[in-house]
Amino acid sequence: MPDIHHAIQVAASTQTVTDLVATGAGLQQWWAEDVETAAEGRISLGFFNRATVYRLRLLERGPDAMSWRCETGEGVLRGKVGCVTASAFRHGHGTAADPGVGRI
C-alpha cells in the first residue's frame, strides 16, 4: 500500500505519464535537474547543489502504473512508497490527447 496518494488530471497519454514518473530522464524534465541513474532501478535526485538527495528505487513498473520507495533524503519522504497509476480520462466530448513528453 502506498504512503503517498495524489490525484492529478493531465492531458497526456498513460505512456507519457508513466515515462515521466518512472525514468530518470522523465523525472529530470519536471522534478529535478540533477538526476543520476544507478543500478537496480535506483535514481538519485539532487536539490540545492546536492545538499538534499533523494534516492528512489523503482519497485514496480507496468504499462500504466509504477511505484517507488524513497530510500534516502530529508524529512518525511525517507522510507515512503509512492505509486502512480495513469489512466485515460475524458475531458469535454473526447479523450485527452498526448501533448508530448514534458508537457503535463
Sequence and secondary structure as in RCSB ss.txt:
>XXXX:A:sequence
MPDIHHAIQVAASTQTVTDLVATGAGLQQWWAEDVETAAEGRISLGFFNRATVYRLRLLERGPDAMSWRCETGEG
VLRGKVGCVTASAFRHGHGTAADPGVGRI
>XXXX:A:secstr
  SB      SS HHHHHHHHHSHHHHHHHT SEEEE STTEEEEEETTTTEEEEEEEEEE SSEEEEEE S SG
GGTT EEEEE    EETTEE     TT  
